[in-house]
């Protein structure tokens, strides 16, 4: 169950990431060197590595990491909401 939860949160994080990348928000222009390197794959790779590490550690018995990844996902959701509604 914890692995499934982490995986589903990871899918949601990728969806939120894609929504921000396609939003044309002015903040994205400030970090052009990082966001647009290799067509945006650097940020997606970073997101994948976080998900992969969380899955591996939870599989090894680090059950508390589910809560940490849930917190990370909630912070991502708040940030995405702020960016997509142009409050930032």
Phi and psi restraints in degrees (range 20) as a CNS / XPLOR table:
assign (resid 1 and name C) (resid 2 and name N)
       (resid 2 and name CA) (resid 2 and name C) 1.0 -61.3 20.0 2
assign (resid 2 and name N) (resid 2 and name CA)
       (resid 2 and name C) (resid 3 and name N) 1.0 -37.2 20.0 2
assign (resid 2 and name C) (resid 3 and name N)
       (resid 3 and name CA) (resid 3 and name C) 1.0 -64.8 20.0 2
assign (resid 3 and name N) (resid 3 and name CA)
       (resid 3 and name C) (resid 4 and name N) 1.0 -39.8 20.0 2
assign (resid 3 and name C) (resid 4 and name N)
       (resid 4 and name CA) (resid 4 and name C) 1.0 -64.4 20.0 2
assign (resid 4 and name N) (resid 4 and name CA)
       (resid 4 and name C) (resid 5 and name N) 1.0 -42.2 20.0 2
assign (resid 4 and name C) (resid 5 and name N)
       (resid 5 and name CA) (resid 5 and name C) 1.0 -63.2 20.0 2
assign (resid 5 and name N) (resid 5 and name CA)
       (resid 5 and name C) (resid 6 and name N) 1.0 -45.2 20.0 2
assign (resid 5 and name C) (resid 6 and name N)
       (resid 6 and name CA) (resid 6 and name C) 1.0 -61.1 20.0 2
assign (resid 6 and name N) (resid 6 and name CA)
       (resid 6 and name C) (resid 7 and name N) 1.0 -43.4 20.0 2
assign (resid 6 and name C) (resid 7 and name N)
       (resid 7 and name CA) (resid 7 and name C) 1.0 -61.8 20.0 2
assign (resid 7 and name N) (resid 7 and name CA)
       (resid 7 and name C) (resid 8 and name N) 1.0 -45.9 20.0 2
assign (resid 7 and name C) (resid 8 and name N)
       (resid 8 and name CA) (resid 8 and name C) 1.0 -65.3 20.0 2
assign (resid 8 and name N) (resid 8 and name CA)
       (resid 8 and name C) (resid 9 and name N) 1.0 -38.5 20.0 2
assign (resid 8 and name C) (resid 9 and name N)
       (resid 9 and name CA) (resid 9 and name C) 1.0 -64.9 20.0 2
assign (resid 9 and name N) (resid 9 and name CA)
       (resid 9 and name C) (resid 10 and name N) 1.0 -36.7 20.0 2
assign (resid 9 and name C) (resid 10 and name N)
       (resid 10 and name CA) (resid 10 and name C) 1.0 -64.1 20.0 2
assign (resid 10 and name N) (resid 10 and name CA)
       (resid 10 and name C) (resid 11 and name N) 1.0 -41.5 20.0 2
assign (resid 10 and name C) (resid 11 and name N)
       (resid 11 and name CA) (resid 11 and name C) 1.0 -61.6 20.0 2
assign (resid 11 and name N) (resid 11 and name CA)
       (resid 11 and name C) (resid 12 and name N) 1.0 -42.9 20.0 2
assign (resid 11 and name C) (resid 12 and name N)
       (resid 12 and name CA) (resid 12 and name C) 1.0 -63.1 20.0 2
assign (resid 12 and name N) (resid 12 and name CA)
       (resid 12 and name C) (resid 13 and name N) 1.0 -40.0 20.0 2
assign (resid 12 and name C) (resid 13 and name N)
       (resid 13 and name CA) (resid 13 and name C) 1.0 -63.8 20.0 2
assign (resid 13 and name N) (resid 13 and name CA)
       (resid 13 and name C) (resid 14 and name N) 1.0 -40.4 20.0 2
assign (resid 13 and name C) (resid 14 and name N)
       (resid 14 and name CA) (resid 14 and name C) 1.0 -64.0 20.0 2
assign (resid 14 and name N) (resid 14 and name CA)
       (resid 14 and name C) (resid 15 and name N) 1.0 -40.6 20.0 2
assign (resid 14 and name C) (resid 15 and name N)
       (resid 15 and name CA) (resid 15 and name C) 1.0 -64.4 20.0 2
assign (resid 15 and name N) (resid 15 and name CA)
       (resid 15 and name C) (resid 16 and name N) 1.0 -42.6 20.0 2
assign (resid 15 and name C) (resid 16 and name N)
       (resid 16 and name CA) (resid 16 and name C) 1.0 -64.9 20.0 2
assign (resid 16 and name N) (resid 16 and name CA)
       (resid 16 and name C) (resid 17 and name N) 1.0 -39.8 20.0 2
assign (resid 16 and name C) (resid 17 and name N)
       (resid 17 and name CA) (resid 17 and name C) 1.0 -60.6 20.0 2
assign (resid 17 and name N) (resid 17 and name CA)
       (resid 17 and name C) (resid 18 and name N) 1.0 -46.5 20.0 2
assign (resid 17 and name C) (resid 18 and name N)
       (resid 18 and name CA) (resid 18 and name C) 1.0 -63.6 20.0 2
assign (resid 18 and name N) (resid 18 and name CA)
       (resid 18 and name C) (resid 19 and name N) 1.0 -38.8 20.0 2
assign (resid 18 and name C) (resid 19 and name N)
       (resid 19 and name CA) (resid 19 and name C) 1.0 -62.5 20.0 2
assign (resid 19 and name N) (resid 19 and name CA)
       (resid 19 and name C) (resid 20 and name N) 1.0 -41.3 20.0 2
assign (resid 19 and name C) (resid 20 and name N)
       (resid 20 and name CA) (resid 20 and name C) 1.0 -69.3 20.0 2
assign (resid 20 and name N) (resid 20 and name CA)
       (resid 20 and name C) (resid 21 and name N) 1.0 -41.3 20.0 2
assign (resid 20 and name C) (resid 21 and name N)
       (resid 21 and name CA) (resid 21 and name C) 1.0 -62.9 20.0 2
assign (resid 21 and name N) (resid 21 and name CA)
       (resid 21 and name C) (resid 22 and name N) 1.0 -29.2 20.0 2
assign (resid 21 and name C) (resid 22 and name N)
       (resid 22 and name CA) (resid 22 and name C) 1.0 -98.5 20.0 2
assign (resid 22 and name N) (resid 22 and name CA)
       (resid 22 and name C) (resid 23 and name N) 1.0 9.9 20.0 2
assign (resid 22 and name C) (resid 23 and name N)
       (resid 23 and name CA) (resid 23 and name C) 1.0 -86.0 20.0 2
assign (resid 23 and name N) (resid 23 and name CA)
       (resid 23 and name C) (resid 24 and name N) 1.0 -15.5 20.0 2
assign (resid 23 and name C) (resid 24 and name N)
       (resid 24 and name CA) (resid 24 and name C) 1.0 56.5 20.0 2
assign (resid 24 and name N) (resid 24 and name CA)
       (resid 24 and name C) (resid 25 and name N) 1.0 37.6 20.0 2
assign (resid 24 and name C) (resid 25 and name N)
       (resid 25 and name CA) (resid 25 and name C) 1.0 -74.8 20.0 2
assign (resid 25 and name N) (resid 25 and name CA)
       (resid 25 and name C) (resid 26 and name N) 1.0 144.4 20.0 2
assign (resid 25 and name C) (resid 26 and name N)
       (resid 26 and name CA) (resid 26 and name C) 1.0 -59.0 20.0 2
assign (resid 26 and name N) (resid 26 and name CA)
       (resid 26 and name C) (resid 27 and name N) 1.0 -27.4 20.0 2
assign (resid 26 and name C) (resid 27 and name N)
       (resid 27 and name CA) (resid 27 and name C) 1.0 -61.3 20.0 2
assign (resid 27 and name N) (resid 27 and name CA)
       (resid 27 and name C) (resid 28 and name N) 1.0 -30.2 20.0 2
assign (resid 27 and name C) (resid 28 and name N)
       (resid 28 and name CA) (resid 28 and name C) 1.0 -67.2 20.0 2
assign (resid 28 and name N) (resid 28 and name CA)
       (resid 28 and name C) (resid 29 and name N) 1.0 -28.6 20.0 2
assign (resid 28 and name C) (resid 29 and name N)
       (resid 29 and name CA) (resid 29 and name C) 1.0 -70.9 20.0 2
assign (resid 29 and name N) (resid 29 and name CA)
       (resid 29 and name C) (resid 30 and name N) 1.0 -23.5 20.0 2
assign (resid 29 and name C) (resid 30 and name N)
       (resid 30 and name CA) (resid 30 and name C) 1.0 -74.5 20.0 2
assign (resid 30 and name N) (resid 30 and name CA)
       (resid 30 and name C) (resid 31 and name N) 1.0 -26.9 20.0 2
assign (resid 30 and name C) (resid 31 and name N)
       (resid 31 and name CA) (resid 31 and name C) 1.0 -113.7 20.0 2
assign (resid 31 and name N) (resid 31 and name CA)
       (resid 31 and name C) (resid 32 and name N) 1.0 37.2 20.0 2
assign (resid 31 and name C) (resid 32 and name N)
       (resid 32 and name CA) (resid 32 and name C) 1.0 -56.6 20.0 2
assign (resid 32 and name N) (resid 32 and name CA)
       (resid 32 and name C) (resid 33 and name N) 1.0 -36.0 20.0 2
assign (resid 32 and name C) (resid 33 and name N)
       (resid 33 and name CA) (resid 33 and name C) 1.0 -62.2 20.0 2
assign (resid 33 and name N) (resid 33 and name CA)
       (resid 33 and name C) (resid 34 and name N) 1.0 -32.6 20.0 2
assign (resid 33 and name C) (resid 34 and name N)
       (resid 34 and name CA) (resid 34 and name C) 1.0 -94.1 20.0 2
assign (resid 34 and name N) (resid 34 and name CA)
       (resid 34 and name C) (resid 35 and name N) 1.0 -41.5 20.0 2
assign (resid 34 and name C) (resid 35 and name N)
       (resid 35 and name CA) (resid 35 and name C) 1.0 -73.2 20.0 2
assign (resid 35 and name N) (resid 35 and name CA)
       (resid 35 and name C) (resid 36 and name N) 1.0 -35.5 20.0 2
assign (resid 35 and name C) (resid 36 and name N)
       (resid 36 and name CA) (resid 36 and name C) 1.0 -105.0 20.0 2
assign (resid 36 and name N) (resid 36 and name CA)
       (resid 36 and name C) (resid 37 and name N) 1.0 4.1 20.0 2
assign (resid 36 and name C) (resid 37 and name N)
       (resid 37 and name CA) (resid 37 and name C) 1.0 -65.7 20.0 2
assign (resid 37 and name N) (resid 37 and name CA)
       (resid 37 and name C) (resid 38 and name N) 1.0 131.5 20.0 2
assign (resid 37 and name C) (resid 38 and name N)
       (resid 38 and name CA) (resid 38 and name C) 1.0 57.1 20.0 2
assign (resid 38 and name N) (resid 38 and name CA)
       (resid 38 and name C) (resid 39 and name N) 1.0 34.7 20.0 2
assign (resid 38 and name C) (resid 39 and name N)
       (resid 39 and name CA) (resid 39 and name C) 1.0 71.6 20.0 2
assign (resid 39 and name N) (resid 39 and name CA)
       (resid 39 and name C) (resid 40 and name N) 1.0 26.9 20.0 2
assign (resid 39 and name C) (resid 40 and name N)
       (resid 40 and name CA) (resid 40 and name C) 1.0 88.0 20.0 2
assign (resid 40 and name N) (resid 40 and name CA)
       (resid 40 and name C) (resid 41 and name N) 1.0 5.2 20.0 2
assign (resid 40 and name C) (resid 41 and name N)
       (resid 41 and name CA) (resid 41 and name C) 1.0 -74.2 20.0 2
assign (resid 41 and name N) (resid 41 and name CA)
       (resid 41 and name C) (resid 42 and name N) 1.0 -22.2 20.0 2
assign (resid 41 and name C) (resid 42 and name N)
       (resid 42 and name CA) (resid 42 and name C) 1.0 -65.7 20.0 2
assign (resid 42 and name N) (resid 42 and name CA)
       (resid 42 and name C) (resid 43 and name N) 1.0 -44.6 20.0 2
assign (resid 42 and name C) (resid 43 and name N)
       (resid 43 and name CA) (resid 43 and name C) 1.0 -69.8 20.0 2
assign (resid 43 and name N) (resid 43 and name CA)
       (resid 43 and name C) (resid 44 and name N) 1.0 -36.4 20.0 2
assign (resid 43 and name C) (resid 44 and name N)
       (resid 44 and name CA) (resid 44 and name C) 1.0 -67.0 20.0 2
assign (resid 44 and name N) (resid 44 and name CA)
       (resid 44 and name C) (resid 45 and name N) 1.0 -36.5 20.0 2
assign (resid 44 and name C) (resid 45 and name N)
       (resid 45 and name CA) (resid 45 and name C) 1.0 -65.7 20.0 2
assign (resid 45 and name N) (resid 45 and name CA)
       (resid 45 and name C) (resid 46 and name N) 1.0 -40.3 20.0 2
assign (resid 45 and name C) (resid 46 and name N)
       (resid 46 and name CA) (resid 46 and name C) 1.0 -61.1 20.0 2
assign (resid 46 and name N) (resid 46 and name CA)
       (resid 46 and name C) (resid 47 and name N) 1.0 -44.4 20.0 2
assign (resid 46 and name C) (resid 47 and name N)
       (resid 47 and name CA) (resid 47 and name C) 1.0 -62.1 20.0 2
assign (resid 47 and name N) (resid 47 and name CA)
       (resid 47 and name C) (resid 48 and name N) 1.0 -41.9 20.0 2
assign (resid 47 and name C) (resid 48 and name N)
       (resid 48 and name CA) (resid 48 and name C) 1.0 -63.5 20.0 2
assign (resid 48 and name N) (resid 48 and name CA)
       (resid 48 and name C) (resid 49 and name N) 1.0 -42.9 20.0 2
assign (resid 48 and name C) (resid 49 and name N)
       (resid 49 and name CA) (resid 49 and name C) 1.0 -63.7 20.0 2
assign (resid 49 and name N) (resid 49 and name CA)
       (resid 49 and name C) (resid 50 and name N) 1.0 -36.7 20.0 2
assign (resid 49 and name C) (resid 50 and name N)
       (resid 50 and name CA) (resid 50 and name C) 1.0 -64.0 20.0 2
assign (resid 50 and name N) (resid 50 and name CA)
       (resid 50 and name C) (resid 51 and name N) 1.0 -44.5 20.0 2
assign (resid 50 and name C) (resid 51 and name N)
       (resid 51 and name CA) (resid 51 and name C) 1.0 -64.5 20.0 2
assign (resid 51 and name N) (resid 51 and name CA)
       (resid 51 and name C) (resid 52 and name N) 1.0 -44.6 20.0 2
assign (resid 51 and name C) (resid 52 and name N)
       (resid 52 and name CA) (resid 52 and name C) 1.0 -62.4 20.0 2
assign (resid 52 and name N) (resid 52 and name CA)
       (resid 52 and name C) (resid 53 and name N) 1.0 -44.3 20.0 2
assign (resid 52 and name C) (resid 53 and name N)
       (resid 53 and name CA) (resid 53 and name C) 1.0 -63.7 20.0 2
assign (resid 53 and name N) (resid 53 and name CA)
       (resid 53 and name C) (resid 54 and name N) 1.0 -41.5 20.0 2
assign (resid 53 and name C) (resid 54 and name N)
       (resid 54 and name CA) (resid 54 and name C) 1.0 -63.5 20.0 2
assign (resid 54 and name N) (resid 54 and name CA)
       (resid 54 and name C) (resid 55 and name N) 1.0 -42.9 20.0 2
assign (resid 54 and name C) (resid 55 and name N)
       (resid 55 and name CA) (resid 55 and name C) 1.0 -63.0 20.0 2
assign (resid 55 and name N) (resid 55 and name CA)
       (resid 55 and name C) (resid 56 and name N) 1.0 -43.9 20.0 2
assign (resid 55 and name C) (resid 56 and name N)
       (resid 56 and name CA) (resid 56 and name C) 1.0 -64.0 20.0 2
assign (resid 56 and name N) (resid 56 and name CA)
       (resid 56 and name C) (resid 57 and name N) 1.0 -44.3 20.0 2
assign (resid 56 and name C) (resid 57 and name N)
       (resid 57 and name CA) (resid 57 and name C) 1.0 -69.0 20.0 2
assign (resid 57 and name N) (resid 57 and name CA)
       (resid 57 and name C) (resid 58 and name N) 1.0 -37.8 20.0 2
assign (resid 57 and name C) (resid 58 and name N)
       (resid 58 and name CA) (resid 58 and name C) 1.0 -66.9 20.0 2
assign (resid 58 and name N) (resid 58 and name CA)
       (resid 58 and name C) (resid 59 and name N) 1.0 -37.1 20.0 2
assign (resid 58 and name C) (resid 59 and name N)
       (resid 59 and name CA) (resid 59 and name C) 1.0 -64.4 20.0 2
assign (resid 59 and name N) (resid 59 and name CA)
       (resid 59 and name C) (resid 60 and name N) 1.0 -27.4 20.0 2
assign (resid 59 and name C) (resid 60 and name N)
       (resid 60 and name CA) (resid 60 and name C) 1.0 -85.9 20.0 2
assign (resid 60 and name N) (resid 60 and name CA)
       (resid 60 and name C) (resid 61 and name N) 1.0 0.1 20.0 2
assign (resid 60 and name C) (resid 61 and name N)
       (resid 61 and name CA) (resid 61 and name C) 1.0 109.1 20.0 2
assign (resid 61 and name N) (resid 61 and name CA)
       (resid 61 and name C) (resid 62 and name N) 1.0 3.4 20.0 2
assign (resid 61 and name C) (resid 62 and name N)
       (resid 62 and name CA) (resid 62 and name C) 1.0 -82.9 20.0 2
assign (resid 62 and name N) (resid 62 and name CA)
       (resid 62 and name C) (resid 63 and name N) 1.0 72.6 20.0 2
assign (resid 62 and name C) (resid 63 and name N)
       (resid 63 and name CA) (resid 63 and name C) 1.0 -64.2 20.0 2
assign (resid 63 and name N) (resid 63 and name CA)
       (resid 63 and name C) (resid 64 and name N) 1.0 -29.0 20.0 2
assign (resid 63 and name C) (resid 64 and name N)
       (resid 64 and name CA) (resid 64 and name C) 1.0 -64.8 20.0 2
assign (resid 64 and name N) (resid 64 and name CA)
       (resid 64 and name C) (resid 65 and name N) 1.0 -20.5 20.0 2
assign (resid 64 and name C) (resid 65 and name N)
       (resid 65 and name CA) (resid 65 and name C) 1.0 -66.7 20.0 2
assign (resid 65 and name N) (resid 65 and name CA)
       (resid 65 and name C) (resid 66 and name N) 1.0 -21.7 20.0 2
assign (resid 65 and name C) (resid 66 and name N)
       (resid 66 and name CA) (resid 66 and name C) 1.0 -60.0 20.0 2
assign (resid 66 and name N) (resid 66 and name CA)
       (resid 66 and name C) (resid 67 and name N) 1.0 -43.6 20.0 2
assign (resid 66 and name C) (resid 67 and name N)
       (resid 67 and name CA) (resid 67 and name C) 1.0 -65.9 20.0 2
assign (resid 67 and name N) (resid 67 and name CA)
       (resid 67 and name C) (resid 68 and name N) 1.0 -39.7 20.0 2
assign (resid 67 and name C) (resid 68 and name N)
       (resid 68 and name CA) (resid 68 and name C) 1.0 -64.9 20.0 2
assign (resid 68 and name N) (resid 68 and name CA)
       (resid 68 and name C) (resid 69 and name N) 1.0 -42.8 20.0 2
assign (resid 68 and name C) (resid 69 and name N)
       (resid 69 and name CA) (resid 69 and name C) 1.0 -70.1 20.0 2
assign (resid 69 and name N) (resid 69 and name CA)
       (resid 69 and name C) (resid 70 and name N) 1.0 -33.1 20.0 2
assign (resid 69 and name C) (resid 70 and name N)
       (resid 70 and name CA) (resid 70 and name C) 1.0 -63.5 20.0 2
assign (resid 70 and name N) (resid 70 and name CA)
       (resid 70 and name C) (resid 71 and name N) 1.0 -43.3 20.0 2
assign (resid 70 and name C) (resid 71 and name N)
       (resid 71 and name CA) (resid 71 and name C) 1.0 -62.1 20.0 2
assign (resid 71 and name N) (resid 71 and name CA)
       (resid 71 and name C) (resid 72 and name N) 1.0 -42.6 20.0 2
assign (resid 71 and name C) (resid 72 and name N)
       (resid 72 and name CA) (resid 72 and name C) 1.0 -60.1 20.0 2
assign (resid 72 and name N) (resid 72 and name CA)
       (resid 72 and name C) (resid 73 and name N) 1.0 -42.8 20.0 2
assign (resid 72 and name C) (resid 73 and name N)
       (resid 73 and name CA) (resid 73 and name C) 1.0 -66.7 20.0 2
assign (resid 73 and name N) (resid 73 and name CA)
       (resid 73 and name C) (resid 74 and name N) 1.0 -38.8 20.0 2
assign (resid 73 and name C) (resid 74 and name N)
       (resid 74 and name CA) (resid 74 and name C) 1.0 -66.3 20.0 2
assign (resid 74 and name N) (resid 74 and name CA)
       (resid 74 and name C) (resid 75 and name N) 1.0 -39.6 20.0 2
assign (resid 74 and name C) (resid 75 and name N)
       (resid 75 and name CA) (resid 75 and name C) 1.0 -64.0 20.0 2
assign (resid 75 and name N) (resid 75 and name CA)
       (resid 75 and name C) (resid 76 and name N) 1.0 -39.7 20.0 2
assign (resid 75 and name C) (resid 76 and name N)
       (resid 76 and name CA) (resid 76 and name C) 1.0 -60.7 20.0 2
assign (resid 76 and name N) (resid 76 and name CA)
       (resid 76 and name C) (resid 77 and name N) 1.0 -43.6 20.0 2
assign (resid 76 and name C) (resid 77 and name N)
       (resid 77 and name CA) (resid 77 and name C) 1.0 -62.0 20.0 2
assign (resid 77 and name N) (resid 77 and name CA)
       (resid 77 and name C) (resid 78 and name N) 1.0 -42.3 20.0 2
assign (resid 77 and name C) (resid 78 and name N)
       (resid 78 and name CA) (resid 78 and name C) 1.0 -64.3 20.0 2
assign (resid 78 and name N) (resid 78 and name CA)
       (resid 78 and name C) (resid 79 and name N) 1.0 -44.3 20.0 2
assign (resid 78 and name C) (resid 79 and name N)
       (resid 79 and name CA) (resid 79 and name C) 1.0 -63.1 20.0 2
assign (resid 79 and name N) (resid 79 and name CA)
       (resid 79 and name C) (resid 80 and name N) 1.0 -42.0 20.0 2
assign (resid 79 and name C) (resid 80 and name N)
       (resid 80 and name CA) (resid 80 and name C) 1.0 -64.1 20.0 2
assign (resid 80 and name N) (resid 80 and name CA)
       (resid 80 and name C) (resid 81 and name N) 1.0 -42.6 20.0 2
assign (resid 80 and name C) (resid 81 and name N)
       (resid 81 and name CA) (resid 81 and name C) 1.0 -60.7 20.0 2
assign (resid 81 and name N) (resid 81 and name CA)
       (resid 81 and name C) (resid 82 and name N) 1.0 -43.7 20.0 2
assign (resid 81 and name C) (resid 82 and name N)
       (resid 82 and name CA) (resid 82 and name C) 1.0 -63.0 20.0 2
assign (resid 82 and name N) (resid 82 and name CA)
       (resid 82 and name C) (resid 83 and name N) 1.0 -41.3 20.0 2
assign (resid 82 and name C) (resid 83 and name N)
       (resid 83 and name CA) (resid 83 and name C) 1.0 -71.8 20.0 2
assign (resid 83 and name N) (resid 83 and name CA)
       (resid 83 and name C) (resid 84 and name N) 1.0 -46.3 20.0 2
assign (resid 83 and name C) (resid 84 and name N)
       (resid 84 and name CA) (resid 84 and name C) 1.0 -71.4 20.0 2
assign (resid 84 and name N) (resid 84 and name CA)
       (resid 84 and name C) (resid 85 and name N) 1.0 -26.5 20.0 2
assign (resid 84 and name C) (resid 85 and name N)
       (resid 85 and name CA) (resid 85 and name C) 1.0 -91.9 20.0 2
assign (resid 85 and name N) (resid 85 and name CA)
       (resid 85 and name C) (resid 86 and name N) 1.0 6.2 20.0 2
assign (resid 85 and name C) (resid 86 and name N)
       (resid 86 and name CA) (resid 86 and name C) 1.0 58.5 20.0 2
assign (resid 86 and name N) (resid 86 and name CA)
       (resid 86 and name C) (resid 87 and name N) 1.0 35.4 20.0 2
assign (resid 86 and name C) (resid 87 and name N)
       (resid 87 and name CA) (resid 87 and name C) 1.0 -86.8 20.0 2
assign (resid 87 and name N) (resid 87 and name CA)
       (resid 87 and name C) (resid 88 and name N) 1.0 -10.4 20.0 2
